[in-house]
């Protein structure tokens, strides 16, 4: 078993993340956003049906889903920001992406 140090792990993540700023330019990114929005609408419709029924709501599930969809939306809307944050973390660790 090969152990990867924290610095090596961060460097590998940095190497994989260099293409994040290019994501908006590929057609698949727009399709991924469409799919995510469709799934979100489906989940909201299911939640609406549950609210209108006599079934009790699980507040933890509601809170989880709210956070999940907020995170998904942010990632899909801001790939450049994700890349910037990653670069800052790598710089703080003293790792360059080159």
N, C-alpha and C positions, 0 to 999 in steps of 0.2 A: 504494500500500500504506500503510495506516494503522498506525503503531506505537502500541502501548498500553504506557504506563509501568507499572512494577511496582505503584504505588499504585492506578492505575485498574483494573488486573487484580484486585488484592485487593478493591477495592470491589465490582466486579462479582461476584466469588465470594461476598462477604458478602451481597449482595442476593439471590443465588440460594439461599443457605443458610438464610435466615431461616425457611423452612418446615420445616426438619429436625425441630424438636421436635414438630411436628404429625403426623409420619409414622406414629407408632404408632396414631393414631386412624383411619386410613383402612384399609378392608378389603384393599386391594391390597398393603399392607405385610405383612400376615400371609401373604398368598398368595406374595409374593416370598420370605419366609422358608421357606415350605413347599417352594417350587421349589428353593431353594438347598440345603436339607437333602436333598431327593431326589437332586439332582446329586452331592452329597457321598457319599451312600450308594452310588450307582452307581460313582463313582470308587473308593471303598474296596473294593467288590466286585471291580472289575477288578484292583486292586492285589493283593487276596487271591488271585485266580486266578493272577496272575503269580508270586506268591511260591510257590504250590504247584506251579508248572510248573518246567521246567528253564531258563526264560529268566532271564538275569541282570537284577538291579535296577540302575537308575541312581540313585545316591544323591542326585545333584543334583535329579533329578525328584521324588524322595520329599521332599526338604527344601523344594523350591519349593511343592509341593502342600500340605505341612503349613503353611507360612507363609501361603499363599493362603487356605486354609480358615479358619485362625485369624483372619486379617484380615476375611474376609467375615462370619464369625460375630460378631466384635466390632462391626463397623459395623451389622449388622442388629439386634443386641441393644442398642446404645447410640447411637441417633440424637441424643439430647440431648447426650451427651458430645462427639460430633463437632461439633455446633453450638457448644458451649462452647469447644472448642479453636480453632475457626475465629474466634470472637469475640475470643479472647485474642490471636490472631495479628494480627487487624485493629486491635485497640486498641494493640498494640505498634508497629504501623506508623502509628499516628495517624489511623486511618480509622474513621469511625462508619458504622453500617449505615443511617443515616437519610438 
